[in-house]
Amino acid sequence: MLKLGKFLAQNATLVNLVGRQQLGAASRLYSAAPESSDSDLPIDITNPYEKDPQQCILCKHSIEPHYKNVKLLSQFQSPYTGRIYGRHITGLCKRRQEQVEQAILRAQQCLLMPGYHKDLDFLQDPKLFDPERPVRPHKY
């Protein structure tokens, strides 16, 4: 058996030529197959079950809240009490929620916004979120 292995190793090219002539049609099938070893490597594909990263509405549109933008800030204020809605209702990220709160307080100090109710001019504005259906429900 070892002698046969040595013989095949020494005369590999000769054996391949003779073997292909004897196989005939079968040799055409083997020669058409790709001889690269890359076919065994894994293919990089995206995960079909991966969810898109969640972004708050201000980050998605790259809006910086400013105290002079009263129309935007009034969206985050309750029309009846003037209270600032929390993160679980607005769906904002922590950074933007803090910026909105600071901008509302500054606008109220500068008397650009009322403190205890929403300005009547902004009651008919389109809603960015529904306060009755919070993004993250609370326990009450």
Secondary structure, 3 states (H helix, E strand, C coil): CHHHHHHHHHCHHHHHHHHHHHHCHHHHHHHHCCCCHHHHCCCCCCCCCCCCCCCCHHHHCCCCCCCCCHHHHHHHECCCCCCECCHHHHCCCHHHHHHHHHHHHHHHHCCCCCCCCCCHHHCCCCCCCCCCCCCCCCCC
